[in-house]
Amino acid sequence: MSSANSRLLAKHPTMSDLEHYNPLNDPSLPPFSKNLTWKDIAKRVEAREYWKSKMKTNPGNSRYHHNLAPLHGEVNNTRDEIKHHRMAVEYNPGSSNARNDYGLALYRQGRYDQAEVQLLEAIAINKENVVAMNNLAAVYCKKGKFSKAQKECERVITLDPNNAMAHRNIAKIFDTLGNTRDAVKHNRIAIQLGPGIHGVTQHADTMTYRNLARQLVARGQTVSGHANAHYDAYRALAYKVNVLPNSQKTKELLIRTKTKF
């Protein structure tokens, strides 16, 4: 291990340490996400060591485990991520947020039955935890329980009508069930709440434009539903290298590739 790496793990790093730190040479790190730069990794290592030092003085503090868990998850150390989420729940079983995050971590590992248990507990503790409801809907979808997933999305929309994620999720459910009419309805709402209003260009929002364009083409509403414009918006938000010359070309692309989506 380099001297910079050693100092980084031993104490709070200096800027010089961060500049010379190379996570590829850090044996304490498992394979990490390719989406993170070495500076991102260095910052997370610093935060990880901070919370580990805090736990030495109070190992039973749920908040410390809760904050440490996602730092392990971001570098794909799923074993320690799950461990600390579990401990956060054990030390504070009445925390709806801790149970939600534990359930989400389990969901990402494909442990859907366990995730369902934690998310149901999170909602039982806080009946207005719309984040947990959205996550539970995702779990139900993975388990093929689309009716239950739809009900969770509807609960979220009742509590928070402007929850774009719930509208996106229920649109996917309707689309899966062949109900493109309601899928279009909720994708339109999601778009109004997403990048068109707030400038958000997150992946989920971007894909909503593509999904809506595909659904409009499937319903024969290419012109009246502005399918071309929605697909053009998707391409712009996705930073596509190839700039299509016009919407007619976009329409041809949509028709040719709609079965691949």
C-alpha positions in Angstrom: 0.0 0.0 0.0 1.3 3.5 -0.8 2.2 5.9 2.0 -0.7 8.1 1.0 -3.1 5.2 1.2 -1.7 4.2 4.6 -2.2 7.7 6.0 -5.7 8.0 4.5 -6.8 4.9 6.4 -4.9 5.9 9.6 -6.4 9.4 10.0 -8.3 12.1 8.3 -6.4 12.7 5.1 -4.7 15.9 4.0 -5.3 17.4 0.6 -1.9 16.0 -0.4 -3.0 12.5 0.7 -6.2 12.8 -1.4 -4.2 13.9 -4.5 -1.9 10.9 -4.3 -4.5 8.4 -3.1 -5.3 5.6 -5.6 -8.2 3.4 -4.6 -7.0 0.7 -7.1 -4.1 0.1 -4.7 -6.2 0.1 -1.6 -6.5 -3.6 -0.4 -9.2 -2.5 2.1 -11.6 -1.7 -0.7 -13.6 -4.3 -2.6 -14.2 -3.7 -6.4 -16.0 -0.4 -6.6 -18.4 1.2 -8.9 -17.0 2.4 -12.2 -19.2 5.4 -12.0 -17.1 6.8 -9.2 -13.8 8.7 -9.8 -10.8 8.1 -7.5 -11.6 11.5 -5.8 -15.1 10.3 -5.1 -13.8 7.1 -3.6 -11.3 9.0 -1.5 -14.0 11.2 -0.1 -16.1 8.1 0.8 -13.1 6.4 2.4 -12.6 9.5 4.5 -16.3 9.5 5.6 -16.2 5.7 6.2 -13.2 6.1 8.5 -14.9 9.0 10.3 -18.0 6.9 11.2 -15.9 3.9 12.1 -14.0 6.1 14.6 -17.2 7.3 16.0 -18.4 3.7 16.6 -15.3 2.9 18.6 -16.7 5.2 21.3 -20.3 4.2 20.9 -20.7 0.9 19.0 -24.4 0.7 19.8 -25.4 4.0 18.1 -27.9 3.2 15.4 -27.2 6.4 13.5 -23.5 5.6 13.1 -24.3 2.2 11.5 -27.0 3.8 9.4 -24.6 6.4 8.0 -21.8 3.9 7.5 -23.8 1.3 5.6 -24.4 3.2 2.3 -20.7 4.2 2.2 -19.9 0.5 2.0 -22.6 0.1 -0.6 -21.2 2.8 -2.9 -18.0 0.8 -3.3 -19.9 -2.5 -3.8 -19.0 -3.8 -0.4 -22.5 -5.3 0.0 -21.5 -7.6 2.8 -20.6 -4.8 5.2 -23.4 -2.6 3.8 -26.0 -5.2 4.8 -24.3 -5.8 8.1 -24.4 -2.2 9.2 -28.0 -1.7 7.9 -29.0 -4.7 10.0 -27.2 -3.4 13.1 -28.9 0.1 12.6 -32.3 -1.7 12.8 -31.3 -3.9 15.7 -30.1 -0.9 17.8 -33.2 1.2 16.8 -36.0 -1.1 15.7 -38.5 1.7 15.8 -36.8 3.7 13.0 -38.9 3.7 9.8 -36.1 5.2 7.8 -33.5 2.6 9.0 -35.8 -0.2 8.1 -36.6 1.4 4.7 -32.9 1.7 3.8 -32.2 -1.9 5.0 -35.1 -3.1 2.9 -33.8 -1.2 -0.1 -30.3 -2.7 0.3 -31.8 -6.2 0.5 -33.9 -5.4 -2.7 -30.7 -4.4 -4.6 -29.2 -7.8 -3.7 -32.3 -9.7 -5.0 -33.4 -10.7 -1.5 -37.0 -9.7 -2.1 -38.7 -11.7 0.7 -36.5 -10.2 3.3 -36.8 -6.7 1.7 -40.6 -7.0 1.8 -40.5 -7.8 5.6 -38.4 -4.7 6.4 -40.4 -2.4 4.1 -43.7 -3.5 5.6 -42.3 -2.8 9.1 -41.1 0.6 7.9 -44.6 1.5 6.8 -46.2 0.0 9.9 -44.0 2.4 12.0 -44.7 5.4 9.8 -47.9 5.1 7.7 -46.9 8.1 5.6 -43.5 6.8 4.6 -44.0 7.2 0.9 -40.4 6.3 0.1 -40.9 2.9 1.7 -44.2 2.5 -0.2 -42.4 3.2 -3.5 -39.7 0.7 -2.6 -42.3 -1.9 -1.6 -44.1 -1.5 -4.9 -40.8 -2.2 -6.6 -40.3 -5.4 -4.5 -43.9 -6.5 -5.4 -43.1 -6.0 -9.1 -40.0 -8.2 -8.9 -42.1 -10.8 -7.2 -44.8 -10.6 -9.9 -47.4 -9.2 -7.5 -48.6 -6.4 -9.7 -51.9 -5.9 -8.0 -50.2 -5.2 -4.7 -47.6 -3.0 -6.4 -50.4 -0.9 -8.0 -52.1 -0.5 -4.6 -48.8 0.8 -3.0 -48.3 3.3 -5.9 -51.9 4.5 -5.4 -51.3 4.9 -1.7 -48.3 7.1 -2.4 -50.2 9.2 -5.0 -53.1 9.7 -2.5 -50.6 10.9 0.1 -48.4 12.8 -2.3 -50.0 13.6 -5.7 -46.8 15.2 -6.9 -44.6 12.1 -6.3 -43.1 11.6 -9.7 -41.6 8.2 -8.8 -45.0 6.8 -7.9 -46.4 8.0 -11.3 -43.5 6.5 -13.1 -43.8 3.2 -11.2 -47.6 2.8 -11.7 -47.1 3.7 -15.4 -44.7 0.8 -15.7 -47.2 -1.5 -14.0 -50.0 -0.5 -16.3 -47.7 -0.9 -19.3 -46.7 -4.4 -18.2 -50.4 -5.3 -17.8 -51.1 -4.0 -21.3 -53.0 -0.9 -20.1 -51.2 1.7 -22.3 -54.0 4.3 -21.8 -53.3 4.6 -18.0 -49.6 4.2 -18.6 -49.6 7.2 -20.9 -51.7 9.2 -18.4 -49.3 8.7 -15.5 -46.1 9.1 -17.6 -47.5 12.5 -18.8 -47.9 13.5 -15.1 -44.4 12.2 -14.3 -43.0 14.3 -17.1 -44.8 17.4 -15.8 -43.2 16.8 -12.4 -39.8 15.9 -13.8 -37.2 17.5 -16.1 -39.8 19.7 -17.9 -40.4 21.6 -14.7 -37.4 21.2 -12.4 -34.5 20.6 -14.9 -33.9 17.1 -13.4 -32.1 14.9 -15.8 -32.0 11.7 -13.7 -32.0 8.4 -15.6 -35.6 7.5 -14.5 -37.0 10.9 -15.7 -35.1 10.5 -19.0 -36.5 7.1 -19.7 -40.0 8.3 -19.0 -39.8 10.4 -22.2 -38.8 7.3 -24.2 -41.5 5.1 -22.6 -44.2 7.6 -23.3 -43.1 8.0 -26.9 -43.2 4.2 -27.3 -46.6 3.9 -25.7 -48.0 6.7 -27.9 -46.8 4.9 -31.0 -48.3 1.7 -29.8 -51.7 3.5 -29.4 -51.4 5.1 -32.9 -51.1 8.6 -31.3 -47.8 9.5 -33.0 -49.0 12.9 -34.1 -51.8 13.8 -31.7 -49.7 12.6 -28.7 -46.5 14.3 -29.8 -44.6 11.1 -29.8 -41.8 12.6 -31.9 -41.3 15.5 -29.5 -41.2 13.2 -26.5 -38.6 10.9 -28.2 -36.5 13.9 -29.2 -36.6 15.1 -25.6 -35.4 11.7 -24.5 -32.5 11.8 -26.9 -31.6 15.3 -25.7 -31.7 14.4 -22.0 -29.8 11.1 -22.7 -27.0 13.2 -24.4 -27.2 11.0 -27.5 -24.2 11.6 -29.8 -26.2 11.2 -33.0 -28.4 14.2 -33.5 -31.4 13.2 -35.6 -32.1 15.7 -38.4 -35.8 16.0 -37.8 -38.8 14.5 -36.1 -39.7 12.4 -39.2 -36.5 10.6 -38.8 -37.3 10.1 -35.1 -40.6 8.6 -36.1 -39.0 6.1 -38.4 -36.6 5.1 -35.7 -39.4 4.7 -33.2 -41.4 2.5 -35.5 -38.4 0.4 -36.4 -37.2 -0.2 -32.9 -40.4 -0.1 -30.8 -40.4 -3.9 -30.4 -36.9 -3.7 -28.8 -37.9 -1.5 -25.9 
